[in-house]
Amino acid sequence: MFRKLHDPGAQTVTIFIDGRPVPAELGESVAAVLLRQPEAWCRTTPISESPRAPYCMMGVCFECLVEVDGLASVQGCLTPVRNGMRVARQQGPRSLSA
Ligand code: FES
C-alpha cells in the first residue's frame, strides 16, 4: 500500500519484524516500516482480535502498539528504528504482571 520515497543519502539498517529481516532507514519510525509491509497491521484487539494498523502517526491513537526488543505496548509511531531492533506484532490481550 505504501512505499518509501527514494532518499539517496539515507543510511539503511535491518530490523526484524516477527523474526523476518526487513530493511529500514535511520530516521523513520517502526510504524512507517510496518505500513510498508504486505501485512500492515501491528496488533490485534484484545476482545475480537481484529487487526489494527497505525493511524495518526503522532502518538495520539495508540493503534500502533508493538513489542520492541521484548518490551510490550510500545508506540511504533514514536519509536525510531535502529539496527538489529526486534519488533513483534502484539496479538490479543496483554498480560498484566507486577
Ligand atoms: S499511530 Fe497513533 S499513536 Fe501511533
Residues whose N, C-alpha, C, O or C-beta is under 5 A from the ligand:
A	BS01	FES	P54 Y55 C56 M57 M58 G59 V60 C61 F62 E63 C64 Q75 C77
